[in-house]
Amino acid sequence: MRPNNTEPNKQGIANFAALKTAIVNGEEQLVTELLTNQPMQELEKSYLIDLAKLNNNRTIIKLLEDIPLKK
């Protein structure tokens, strides 16, 4: 039997979806809570920053820009 390795991925996808929703809704506190200072892929980070720029929310943009990139 193979181990179930999909659970962490599902959690990551759910967290990313929640993060996108919080950014679109301008929920700065929730964005802060969802960003756990874990490194993020460059493509994901860039996408989220572009999303935040659509709402012109400087606080959320700054929070996202401060997230380290995965190497």
C-alpha positions in Angstrom: 0.0 0.0 0.0 1.3 3.5 -0.9 1.2 6.3 1.7 -1.2 9.1 1.1 0.9 12.0 0.1 -1.9 14.2 -1.2 -3.0 15.6 2.2 -0.3 18.3 2.4 -0.9 19.3 -1.2 -4.7 19.7 -0.6 -3.9 21.8 2.4 -1.6 24.0 0.3 -4.2 24.4 -2.4 -6.9 25.3 0.1 -4.5 27.8 1.8 -3.6 29.3 -1.6 -7.3 29.6 -2.6 -8.1 31.3 0.8 -5.2 33.6 0.3 -6.4 34.7 -3.2 -9.9 35.3 -1.8 -8.6 37.4 1.1 -6.4 39.5 -1.2 -9.3 40.2 -3.6 -11.5 41.1 -0.6 -8.8 43.4 0.9 -8.8 41.4 4.2 -5.3 42.5 5.4 -5.6 40.7 8.8 -6.6 37.4 7.1 -3.8 37.7 4.5 -1.3 38.2 7.4 -2.7 35.1 9.1 -2.5 33.0 6.0 1.1 34.1 5.1 3.1 32.0 7.5 6.5 33.3 6.3 7.0 30.1 4.5 9.0 30.4 1.2 6.8 30.6 -1.9 7.4 29.8 -5.5 8.2 32.8 -7.6 5.3 32.3 -9.9 2.8 32.0 -7.0 4.2 35.1 -5.4 4.1 37.1 -8.6 0.5 36.1 -9.3 -0.6 37.1 -5.8 1.2 40.5 -6.0 -0.5 41.2 -9.4 -3.8 40.3 -7.8 -3.2 42.7 -4.9 -2.1 45.4 -7.3 -5.6 45.2 -9.0 -7.1 46.4 -5.8 -4.2 48.9 -5.2 -3.8 47.7 -1.5 -0.3 48.8 -0.6 -0.4 46.9 2.7 -1.2 43.6 1.2 1.3 44.2 -1.6 4.1 44.9 0.9 3.1 41.7 2.9 3.4 39.7 -0.3 6.7 41.3 -1.4 8.3 40.4 2.0 7.6 36.6 1.6 10.9 34.8 0.8 11.2 32.7 -2.4 11.7 29.0 -2.5 15.0 27.9 -3.8 
